[in-house]
Amino acid sequence: MSILRLFSVISLVILAACATAPEQTGVPKAAEKSLGLTKPLSKSEHKEDKTSIDPDVLFMLMTAEIAGQRGQYDVALEGYLEAAKRVHDPRLTERAAMIAMYMKDGNKTNEAVSLWLKQDPKNLSARKIAALSALKSENKQQSVEQLDGLLKQDPAGFEKTLFELAGALQKDGSVPFIYEVMETLSVKHPDQASIFFIQSLLAADMKNKELAERKIERALKLQPDLDKALILQAQMAVYAEDFNRAETLLRNAVAKYPDNQKFKKLLAQVLIKAAKYNEAGEVYETLVSNDPKDYESLFSLGLVHLQLDHDSKAEDIFKQLLGQAEWRNQANFYLGKIEEKRDNTANALAWFDKVTDGPFQFEAAVTGISLLAKDKQYDKAEQRLKALPSRFPKQKLRIVLIQAELYSQQKQQEKAYNYLTGELKNYPDQEELLYSRALIADRMGKLDVMEADLQKILAKVPDNVEALNALGYSLADKTTRYAEAETYLHHALRIKPEEAVILDSYGWLKYKMGNYQAALDYLQKAYDKQPENEIAAHLAEVLWVSGKKEEAQKLIMDALGNAPDDPYLLGFKNKFLKSDSSK
């Protein structure tokens, strides 16, 4: 769990500049502008009055400014820093500190910031930079001192400042050290709920669930209405997949603070994760009833109706959202999905083609191609596919995989195989390309290629469940290397013990090994979870050879009623039903 995933962090420009400034001598125009390195000091910045600055200092400033404009930042830094020591003007010290930060010179940054705080003790920017510098160098005493100063100076903005600092330092792996600093700070300020809240976030980031829970409870004891803490507490329960606890926490929060819409929205999301779609819909209906312009909740309500197969209600909502520019593309996409469910390809395509922007644009284009391929309109599908690379250059991999699948659906297996082989020359270790070629090689009887590709994936990612399952199933189905197959499938089941396709593979292996009862147990469980045609064909075959022919026949005929052209179901029918009826 990451701090930045739980709560958004708005980083200070000065902190971001310090944390991410590039290692280079020249400065891009944007950086020059933000740091003010090329802008000469005005006359009023040169001197507070005509008698407060001597010619030597003026010369230093002029030299520093010219050096800054020429990219000689080490010279500019020395000039501004020396001038700042001679003239009590925080603006000069600030400029020196900014240049030192940009150059990633920690010692000079500390020197400049220390002088800046002496000249302007109440300057928050200086204090924040000092705190950041202390945290980066893991100087605990200085870190506590500077954060303590920030808390006293700006108690209202202290929590935001901590987020900024944590965000700027997160990539440095400094979370445990920041936690230690906060622990010391919590002893000095035991009544500050925000400190314990931040500690909870840090503990969660360190994967210490128990500590995170203790700290969040301490924060809520000090400030029971701290909504961020209540939300974090519920989120931690969600991450632990304890949906009942998350639901209880949020329902209590909703009852206690009925006007806080954040609790209701998170409650609805938790109910969806727990597959309680009707209850989630009720929460969204309440939110929309309270605020008809809450289009986010209205859109979510439409998705819930779609999940519950209330297609007409979902359709009404998405058509309502067409009038809102921000939601139009999403609405068009899901109106297309509704028409797809109705097997109305023409109408679905019309809606998908209206998705012209945003994250759904590519998915709409791809779904349209998939629909045309399903209807065997391959020429139109190919035509659309050819237009994708120029429109979506960042989606090259997915486009390649779609093209290969399109060849495969047209039973052009060799063309698909050769196409993927060509792409693998450019990306030899790309897992999805290897997996896709392995499946096609399997269909073509190239078992050596299939096994080599899957082994290459597993050498890189030993827990790749798809590769483990594919290799285990192929060895069980096409060879007698059952012991090897069982090793791979056992591994896959340890990772995903309830995955239907893995249960199916393992059941099929048990059938091949002659253990019909174990095969039936696994295959029936797989079919109950995911009633797919291939699983149905496997289950029916084991039922048939186990003497349960009527059950097998009923299962296949029911499945054929929904998918009369399915090759797996027809394969069983031709293998068993026709031969049986001919006797």
C-alpha positions as CSV (number, residue, x, y, z in Angstrom):
1,M,0.0,0.0,0.0
2,S,1.5,3.3,-1.0
3,I,1.0,6.7,0.6
4,L,0.5,8.3,-2.8
5,R,-2.1,5.6,-3.7
6,L,-4.2,6.4,-0.7
7,F,-4.1,10.1,-0.6
8,S,-3.1,12.6,-3.3
9,V,0.0,14.7,-2.6
10,I,0.4,18.2,-4.1
11,S,4.1,18.7,-4.1
12,L,5.6,22.1,-3.6
13,V,7.4,23.4,-6.7
14,I,10.6,23.9,-4.7
15,L,10.4,20.4,-3.2
16,A,9.8,18.9,-6.6
17,A,12.6,20.8,-8.1
18,C,14.9,19.5,-5.4
19,A,13.8,15.9,-5.7
20,T,13.7,15.6,-9.4
21,A,16.1,18.1,-10.9
22,P,18.2,16.5,-13.7
23,E,21.9,15.9,-13.4
24,Q,23.1,18.4,-16.0
25,T,25.0,21.6,-16.4
26,G,22.7,23.5,-18.7
27,V,19.2,24.4,-17.6
28,P,16.1,23.9,-19.7
29,K,14.1,27.1,-20.3
30,A,11.3,26.0,-18.1
31,A,13.7,25.4,-15.2
32,E,15.4,28.7,-15.7
33,K,12.1,30.4,-15.6
34,S,10.9,28.6,-12.5
35,L,14.1,29.2,-10.6
36,G,14.4,32.8,-11.8
37,L,18.1,32.2,-12.7
38,T,18.0,34.3,-15.9
39,K,16.0,37.2,-14.5
40,P,18.3,40.0,-13.3
41,L,17.7,41.5,-9.9
42,S,15.8,44.7,-10.0
43,K,17.3,47.9,-8.6
44,S,15.2,47.5,-5.5
45,E,16.5,43.9,-5.1
46,H,20.1,45.1,-5.6
47,K,19.9,47.3,-2.6
48,E,17.4,48.3,0.0
49,D,18.7,51.9,-0.3
50,K,21.6,53.8,-1.9
51,T,23.8,53.4,1.2
52,S,23.1,49.8,2.2
53,I,25.3,48.1,-0.4
54,D,28.9,48.7,-1.4
55,P,30.4,48.5,-4.9
56,D,32.1,45.1,-4.1
57,V,28.7,43.5,-3.4
58,L,27.1,45.1,-6.5
59,F,30.0,43.6,-8.6
60,M,29.4,40.1,-7.0
61,L,25.7,40.3,-7.9
62,M,26.3,41.4,-11.5
63,T,28.9,38.6,-11.9
64,A,26.5,36.1,-10.4
65,E,23.6,37.1,-12.7
66,I,25.8,37.0,-15.8
67,A,27.1,33.6,-14.7
68,G,23.6,32.3,-14.2
69,Q,22.5,33.5,-17.7
70,R,25.5,31.6,-19.2
71,G,24.8,28.4,-17.3
72,Q,27.7,28.8,-14.9
73,Y,25.7,27.9,-11.8
74,D,28.6,27.2,-9.5
75,V,29.9,30.7,-10.1
76,A,26.4,32.2,-9.7
77,L,25.9,30.2,-6.4
78,E,29.2,31.5,-4.9
79,G,28.3,35.1,-5.9
80,Y,24.8,35.1,-4.5
81,L,25.9,33.3,-1.3
82,E,28.8,35.7,-0.6
83,A,26.6,38.7,-1.3
84,A,23.9,37.3,1.0
85,K,26.4,37.0,3.8
86,R,27.4,40.7,3.4
87,V,23.9,42.1,2.9
88,H,20.9,41.3,5.1
89,D,18.5,40.5,2.3
90,P,16.6,37.2,2.4
91,R,15.9,37.5,-1.3
92,L,19.6,36.9,-2.1
93,T,19.8,34.0,0.3
94,E,16.7,32.5,-1.3
95,R,18.2,32.7,-4.7
96,A,21.4,31.0,-3.5
97,A,19.4,28.2,-1.9
98,M,17.4,27.6,-5.1
99,I,20.6,27.4,-7.2
100,A,22.2,25.1,-4.6
101,M,19.1,22.8,-4.7
102,Y,19.1,22.7,-8.4
103,M,22.8,21.7,-8.4
104,K,22.0,19.1,-5.7
105,D,24.7,20.5,-3.5
106,G,23.6,19.5,-0.1
107,N,26.2,21.3,1.9
108,K,25.6,24.6,0.0
109,T,21.9,24.1,0.3
110,N,22.2,23.8,4.1
111,E,24.5,26.8,4.3
112,A,22.1,29.0,2.3
113,V,19.0,27.8,4.0
114,S,20.5,28.3,7.5
115,L,21.4,31.9,6.6
116,W,18.0,32.4,5.1
117,L,16.2,31.3,8.3
118,K,18.5,33.6,10.3
119,Q,17.5,36.5,8.1
120,D,13.8,35.6,7.8
121,P,12.9,33.2,10.7
122,K,9.2,33.1,9.7
123,N,9.7,32.1,6.1
124,L,7.8,28.8,5.5
125,S,9.6,28.0,2.2
126,A,12.9,28.2,3.9
127,R,11.7,26.0,6.8
128,K,10.3,23.4,4.4
129,I,13.5,23.3,2.4
130,A,15.5,22.9,5.6
131,A,13.2,20.1,6.7
132,L,13.5,18.4,3.3
133,S,17.3,18.7,3.4
134,A,17.5,17.2,6.9
135,L,15.2,14.3,5.9
136,K,17.2,13.6,2.8
137,S,20.4,13.5,4.7
138,E,18.7,11.5,7.5
139,N,19.7,14.0,10.1
140,K,17.2,13.0,12.8
141,Q,17.8,15.9,15.2
142,Q,17.6,18.5,12.5
143,S,14.6,16.8,10.9
144,V,12.7,16.9,14.2
145,E,13.8,20.5,14.9
146,Q,12.6,21.7,11.5
147,L,9.3,19.8,11.5
148,D,8.7,21.0,15.1
149,G,9.2,24.6,13.8
150,L,6.8,24.1,11.0
151,L,4.1,22.7,13.3
152,K,4.4,25.7,15.6
153,Q,4.6,28.2,12.8
154,D,1.9,26.8,10.6
155,P,-0.3,24.2,12.5
156,A,-3.1,24.4,9.9
157,G,-0.8,23.6,7.0
158,F,1.3,21.0,8.8
159,E,-0.4,17.9,7.5
160,K,-0.2,19.1,3.9
161,T,3.5,19.9,4.4
162,L,4.1,16.4,5.6
163,F,2.4,15.0,2.5
164,E,4.6,17.2,0.3
165,L,7.8,16.1,2.1
166,A,6.8,12.4,2.0
167,G,5.9,12.7,-1.7
168,A,9.2,14.3,-2.5
169,L,11.2,11.6,-0.6
170,Q,9.1,8.5,-1.4
171,K,11.4,7.4,-4.2
172,D,14.4,7.6,-2.0
173,G,13.2,4.8,0.2
174,S,13.2,7.1,3.2
175,V,9.8,6.0,4.7
176,P,11.2,4.1,7.7
177,F,13.4,7.1,8.7
178,I,10.5,9.5,8.3
179,Y,8.5,7.3,10.5
180,E,11.2,7.4,13.2
181,V,11.2,11.2,13.0
182,M,7.4,11.3,13.3
183,E,7.6,9.0,16.3
184,T,9.9,11.5,18.1
185,L,7.6,14.3,17.0
186,S,4.5,12.5,18.4
187,V,6.2,12.3,21.8
188,K,6.7,16.1,21.8
189,H,3.1,16.7,20.5
190,P,0.9,13.8,21.8
191,D,-2.3,15.8,21.1
192,Q,-1.7,16.2,17.4
193,A,-4.0,13.8,15.5
194,S,-2.4,14.6,12.2
195,I,1.0,13.2,13.3
196,F,-0.6,9.8,14.2
197,F,-2.5,9.9,10.9
198,I,0.7,10.4,8.9
199,Q,2.4,7.7,11.0
200,S,-0.4,5.3,10.0
201,L,0.1,6.0,6.4
202,L,3.9,5.5,6.7
203,A,3.3,2.2,8.6
204,A,1.0,1.0,5.9
205,D,3.6,1.9,3.3
206,M,6.0,-0.3,5.3
207,K,3.5,-3.1,5.2
208,N,3.1,-3.1,9.0
209,K,-0.6,-3.5,9.3
210,E,-0.8,-3.8,13.1
211,L,1.2,-0.6,13.6
212,A,-0.9,1.2,11.0
213,E,-4.1,0.2,12.8
214,R,-2.7,1.3,16.2
215,K,-1.7,4.7,14.9
216,I,-5.0,5.3,13.1
217,E,-7.0,4.4,16.2
218,R,-4.9,6.9,18.2
219,A,-5.6,9.6,15.6
220,L,-9.3,8.9,15.7
221,K,-9.3,8.9,19.5
222,L,-7.9,12.5,19.4
223,Q,-10.1,13.6,16.6
224,P,-13.1,11.3,16.0
225,D,-14.4,13.3,13.0
226,L,-11.1,13.1,11.1
227,D,-12.7,11.8,7.9
228,K,-9.3,11.1,6.2
229,A,-8.5,8.8,9.1
230,L,-11.9,7.0,9.0
231,I,-11.5,6.5,5.2
232,L,-7.9,5.2,5.6
233,Q,-9.1,2.7,8.3
234,A,-11.7,1.4,5.9
235,Q,-9.2,1.3,3.0
236,M,-6.8,-0.8,5.0
237,A,-9.6,-3.3,5.7
238,V,-10.3,-3.4,1.9
239,Y,-6.6,-4.0,1.1
240,A,-6.7,-6.9,3.6
241,E,-9.8,-8.1,1.8
242,D,-11.8,-7.8,5.0
243,F,-14.9,-6.4,3.3
244,N,-17.2,-7.0,6.2
245,R,-15.0,-4.9,8.5
246,A,-14.7,-2.1,5.9
247,E,-18.5,-2.1,5.4
248,T,-19.2,-2.0,9.1
249,L,-16.7,0.9,9.6
250,L,-18.2,2.9,6.7
251,R,-21.8,2.2,7.7
252,N,-21.0,3.5,11.2
253,A,-19.4,6.6,9.7
254,V,-22.4,7.2,7.5
255,A,-24.7,6.9,10.5
256,K,-22.6,9.3,12.5
257,Y,-21.8,11.8,9.8
258,P,-24.8,11.6,7.3
259,D,-23.8,14.7,5.4
260,N,-20.3,13.4,4.5
261,Q,-20.7,12.1,1.0
262,K,-17.1,10.6,0.9
263,F,-18.2,7.9,3.3
264,K,-21.2,6.9,1.2
265,K,-19.2,6.8,-2.0
266,L,-16.5,4.6,-0.4
267,L,-19.2,2.4,1.1
268,A,-20.7,1.9,-2.4
269,Q,-17.3,0.9,-3.7
270,V,-16.7,-1.6,-0.9
271,L,-20.1,-3.1,-1.5
272,I,-19.2,-3.6,-5.2
273,K,-15.9,-5.3,-4.2
274,A,-18.0,-7.6,-2.0
275,A,-20.3,-8.3,-5.0
276,K,-23.3,-6.7,-3.1
277,Y,-24.5,-4.9,-6.2
278,N,-28.1,-4.3,-5.1
279,E,-26.9,-2.6,-1.9
280,A,-24.3,-0.6,-3.8
281,G,-27.1,0.5,-6.1
282,E,-29.2,1.7,-3.2
283,V,-26.3,3.8,-1.9
284,Y,-25.7,5.4,-5.3
285,E,-29.4,6.1,-5.7
286,T,-29.3,8.0,-2.4
287,L,-26.3,10.0,-3.5
288,V,-28.0,10.9,-6.8
289,S,-31.2,11.8,-5.1
290,N,-29.4,14.2,-2.7
291,D,-27.4,15.7,-5.6
292,P,-28.8,15.2,-9.2
293,K,-25.6,16.8,-10.5
294,D,-23.4,14.1,-8.9
295,Y,-22.6,12.6,-12.3
296,E,-19.9,10.4,-10.9
297,S,-22.4,8.6,-8.7
298,L,-24.9,8.5,-11.6
299,F,-22.4,6.9,-13.9
300,S,-21.5,4.3,-11.2
301,L,-25.2,3.6,-10.7
302,G,-25.4,2.9,-14.4
303,L,-22.5,0.4,-14.1
304,V,-24.2,-1.3,-11.2
305,H,-27.4,-1.7,-13.2
306,L,-25.3,-3.2,-16.1
307,Q,-23.7,-5.7,-13.7
308,L,-27.2,-6.7,-12.5
309,D,-28.4,-7.1,-16.1
310,H,-30.8,-4.2,-15.6
311,D,-29.8,-3.1,-19.1
312,S,-32.8,-0.8,-19.7
313,K,-32.1,1.2,-16.5
314,A,-28.4,1.4,-17.3
315,E,-29.3,2.6,-20.9
316,D,-31.5,5.4,-19.5
317,I,-28.7,6.6,-17.2
318,F,-26.0,6.5,-19.9
319,K,-28.3,8.4,-22.4
320,Q,-28.8,11.0,-19.7
321,L,-25.1,11.4,-19.3
322,L,-24.7,12.0,-23.1
323,G,-25.6,15.6,-22.3
324,Q,-22.5,16.0,-20.1
325,A,-19.3,16.6,-22.0
326,E,-17.1,15.1,-19.3
327,W,-19.1,11.8,-19.3
328,R,-20.1,11.6,-23.0
329,N,-17.3,9.2,-24.1
330,Q,-17.8,6.8,-21.2
331,A,-21.6,6.8,-21.8
332,N,-21.1,6.1,-25.5
333,F,-18.8,3.2,-24.7
334,Y,-21.3,1.5,-22.3
335,L,-24.2,2.1,-24.6
336,G,-22.2,0.2,-27.1
337,K,-21.6,-2.6,-24.6
338,I,-25.4,-2.8,-24.0
339,E,-26.0,-3.2,-27.8
340,E,-23.2,-5.8,-27.8
341,K,-25.0,-7.8,-25.2
342,R,-28.1,-7.6,-27.4
343,D,-26.1,-9.0,-30.3
344,N,-26.8,-5.8,-32.3
345,T,-23.5,-5.3,-34.0
346,A,-24.4,-2.4,-36.1
347,N,-25.8,-0.3,-33.2
348,A,-22.9,-1.3,-31.0
349,L,-20.4,-0.1,-33.6
350,A,-22.3,3.1,-34.0
351,W,-21.9,3.9,-30.3
352,F,-18.2,2.7,-30.1
353,D,-17.4,5.0,-33.1
354,K,-18.7,8.0,-31.1
355,V,-16.0,7.4,-28.4
356,T,-13.5,10.0,-29.7
357,D,-11.4,10.8,-26.6
358,G,-10.2,9.6,-23.3
359,P,-9.2,6.2,-21.9
360,F,-12.2,4.4,-23.5
361,Q,-11.2,5.3,-27.0
362,F,-8.8,2.5,-27.6
363,E,-11.1,-0.1,-25.9
364,A,-14.0,1.0,-28.0
365,A,-12.0,0.6,-31.2
366,V,-10.7,-2.9,-30.1
367,T,-14.2,-4.0,-29.0
368,G,-15.6,-3.0,-32.4
369,I,-12.9,-5.1,-34.2
370,S,-13.8,-8.0,-31.9
371,L,-17.5,-7.7,-32.7
372,L,-16.8,-7.8,-36.4
373,A,-14.6,-10.8,-36.1
374,K,-17.3,-12.6,-34.0
375,D,-19.7,-11.9,-36.9
376,K,-17.0,-13.2,-39.3
377,Q,-16.8,-9.9,-41.0
378,Y,-13.0,-10.3,-41.2
379,D,-12.4,-7.8,-44.0
380,K,-14.0,-5.0,-42.1
381,A,-12.2,-6.0,-38.9
382,E,-8.9,-6.0,-40.7
383,Q,-9.7,-2.6,-42.2
384,R,-10.3,-1.1,-38.8
385,L,-7.2,-2.8,-37.3
386,K,-5.0,-1.3,-40.0
387,A,-6.0,2.2,-38.8
388,L,-5.0,1.6,-35.2
389,P,-1.2,1.9,-35.2
390,S,-1.3,5.5,-36.4
391,R,-4.1,6.4,-34.0
392,F,-2.7,4.6,-30.9
393,P,1.1,4.4,-31.3
394,K,1.6,3.5,-27.6
395,Q,-0.6,0.4,-28.0
396,K,1.7,-1.4,-30.4
397,L,1.9,-4.6,-28.4
398,R,-1.9,-5.0,-28.0
399,I,-2.4,-4.3,-31.7
400,V,0.1,-7.0,-32.5
401,L,-1.7,-9.5,-30.3
402,I,-5.1,-8.5,-31.8
403,Q,-3.7,-9.0,-35.3
404,A,-2.4,-12.5,-34.4
405,E,-5.7,-13.4,-32.8
406,L,-7.6,-12.2,-35.9
407,Y,-5.4,-14.5,-38.1
408,S,-6.1,-17.4,-35.7
409,Q,-9.8,-16.9,-35.7
410,Q,-9.7,-17.2,-39.5
411,K,-7.9,-20.5,-39.0
412,Q,-4.7,-18.9,-40.5
413,Q,-2.6,-20.5,-37.8
414,E,0.6,-20.5,-39.8
415,K,0.2,-16.8,-40.8
416,A,-0.4,-16.0,-37.1
417,Y,2.6,-18.1,-36.1
418,N,5.0,-16.4,-38.6
419,Y,3.7,-13.0,-37.7
420,L,4.4,-13.5,-34.0
421,T,7.8,-15.0,-34.8
422,G,8.7,-11.9,-36.7
423,E,7.6,-9.6,-33.8
424,L,9.6,-11.7,-31.4
425,K,12.8,-10.9,-33.3
426,N,12.3,-7.3,-32.2
427,Y,11.0,-8.2,-28.7
428,P,12.6,-11.6,-27.9
429,D,11.6,-11.7,-24.2
430,Q,8.2,-10.1,-24.4
431,E,6.0,-12.4,-22.2
432,E,2.6,-11.8,-23.9
433,L,4.1,-12.4,-27.4
434,L,5.7,-15.6,-26.2
435,Y,2.5,-16.8,-24.6
436,S,0.4,-16.0,-27.6
437,R,2.8,-17.8,-29.9
438,A,2.9,-20.8,-27.5
439,L,-0.8,-21.2,-27.8
440,I,-0.8,-21.1,-31.6
441,A,2.2,-23.5,-31.7
442,D,0.2,-25.8,-29.5
443,R,-2.7,-25.8,-32.0
444,M,-0.3,-26.4,-34.8
445,G,1.3,-29.4,-33.1
446,K,4.6,-27.6,-32.6
447,L,4.9,-28.9,-29.0
448,D,8.6,-28.2,-28.8
449,V,8.1,-24.5,-29.7
450,M,5.1,-24.3,-27.3
451,E,7.1,-25.7,-24.4
452,A,10.2,-23.6,-25.2
453,D,8.2,-20.4,-25.2
454,L,6.4,-21.2,-22.0
455,Q,9.6,-22.3,-20.3
456,K,11.2,-19.0,-21.3
457,I,8.4,-17.1,-19.6
458,L,8.7,-19.2,-16.5
459,A,12.5,-18.8,-16.3
460,K,11.8,-15.1,-16.0
461,V,8.6,-15.2,-14.0
462,P,8.3,-18.5,-12.1
463,D,4.8,-17.7,-10.8
464,N,3.3,-16.8,-14.1
465,V,0.0,-18.6,-13.6
466,E,-1.1,-18.5,-17.3
467,A,2.1,-20.1,-18.4
468,L,2.1,-22.8,-15.7
469,N,-1.5,-23.7,-16.5
470,A,-0.9,-23.8,-20.3
471,L,2.2,-25.9,-20.0
472,G,0.6,-28.3,-17.5
473,Y,-2.5,-28.7,-19.5
474,S,-0.7,-29.3,-22.8
475,L,1.6,-31.9,-21.3
476,A,-1.5,-33.6,-19.8
477,D,-3.5,-33.5,-23.0
478,K,-0.9,-34.2,-25.7
479,T,1.8,-36.3,-23.9
480,T,2.1,-38.9,-21.2
481,R,4.4,-36.7,-19.1
482,Y,1.8,-36.6,-16.4
483,A,4.2,-36.1,-13.5
484,E,5.7,-33.0,-15.0
485,A,2.2,-31.7,-15.9
486,E,1.1,-32.2,-12.2
487,T,4.1,-30.2,-11.0
488,Y,3.2,-27.2,-13.1
489,L,-0.5,-27.5,-12.3
490,H,0.1,-27.9,-8.5
491,H,2.2,-24.8,-8.6
492,A,-0.6,-22.9,-10.4
493,L,-3.2,-24.1,-7.9
494,R,-1.1,-23.0,-5.0
495,I,-1.2,-19.4,-6.4
496,K,-4.8,-19.4,-7.5
497,P,-6.6,-22.4,-5.9
498,E,-10.1,-21.3,-7.0
499,E,-9.3,-20.4,-10.6
500,A,-11.8,-22.3,-12.9
501,V,-9.4,-22.9,-15.8
502,I,-6.7,-24.3,-13.6
503,L,-9.2,-26.6,-11.8
504,D,-10.3,-27.7,-15.3
505,S,-6.7,-28.5,-16.3
506,Y,-6.1,-30.4,-13.1
507,G,-9.3,-32.4,-13.5
508,W,-8.4,-33.2,-17.1
509,L,-5.0,-34.4,-15.9
510,K,-6.6,-36.7,-13.3
511,Y,-8.8,-38.1,-16.0
512,K,-5.8,-38.9,-18.2
513,M,-4.2,-40.6,-15.2
514,G,-7.3,-42.8,-14.7
515,N,-8.6,-41.2,-11.5
516,Y,-12.1,-40.6,-12.7
517,Q,-13.6,-39.6,-9.3
518,A,-11.0,-36.9,-8.6
519,A,-11.4,-35.7,-12.2
520,L,-15.2,-35.3,-11.7
521,D,-14.7,-33.4,-8.5
522,Y,-12.3,-30.9,-10.0
523,L,-14.2,-30.5,-13.3
524,Q,-17.6,-30.1,-11.7
525,K,-16.1,-27.4,-9.4
526,A,-14.6,-25.7,-12.4
527,Y,-17.9,-25.8,-14.3
528,D,-19.8,-24.5,-11.4
529,K,-17.5,-21.5,-11.2
530,Q,-17.3,-20.9,-14.9
531,P,-19.7,-22.8,-17.2
532,E,-17.5,-22.5,-20.3
533,N,-17.9,-24.9,-23.3
534,E,-14.5,-26.4,-23.1
535,I,-15.0,-27.2,-19.4
536,A,-18.4,-28.6,-20.3
537,A,-16.9,-30.9,-22.9
538,H,-14.3,-32.2,-20.5
539,L,-16.8,-32.8,-17.7
540,A,-19.2,-34.5,-20.2
541,E,-16.4,-36.9,-21.4
542,V,-15.5,-37.9,-17.8
543,L,-19.2,-38.4,-17.0
544,W,-19.6,-40.5,-20.1
545,V,-16.7,-42.9,-19.5
546,S,-17.7,-43.1,-15.8
547,G,-21.1,-44.6,-16.9
548,K,-23.1,-41.4,-16.4
549,K,-24.1,-41.1,-20.0
550,E,-27.5,-39.5,-19.5
551,E,-25.9,-36.7,-17.4
552,A,-23.2,-36.2,-20.0
553,Q,-25.7,-36.1,-22.9
554,K,-28.0,-33.6,-21.1
555,L,-25.0,-31.4,-20.2
556,I,-23.8,-31.3,-23.8
557,M,-27.2,-30.8,-25.4
558,D,-28.0,-27.9,-23.0
559,A,-24.6,-26.3,-23.9
560,L,-25.2,-26.8,-27.6
561,G,-28.5,-25.0,-27.3
562,N,-26.6,-21.9,-26.4
563,A,-23.6,-22.4,-28.7
564,P,-24.5,-24.8,-31.6
565,D,-21.2,-24.1,-33.4
566,D,-18.8,-24.5,-30.5
567,P,-15.9,-26.8,-31.6
568,Y,-15.4,-28.4,-28.2
569,L,-19.1,-29.3,-27.8
570,L,-19.3,-30.6,-31.4
571,G,-16.1,-32.6,-30.8
572,F,-17.7,-34.4,-27.9
573,K,-20.9,-35.0,-29.9
574,N,-19.0,-36.5,-32.8
575,K,-16.8,-38.6,-30.6
576,F,-19.4,-40.1,-28.3
577,L,-23.0,-39.3,-29.2
578,K,-22.9,-40.3,-32.9
579,S,-20.8,-43.4,-32.3
580,D,-23.1,-44.4,-29.5
581,S,-26.3,-44.0,-31.5
582,S,-24.8,-46.0,-34.4
583,K,-24.5,-49.1,-32.2
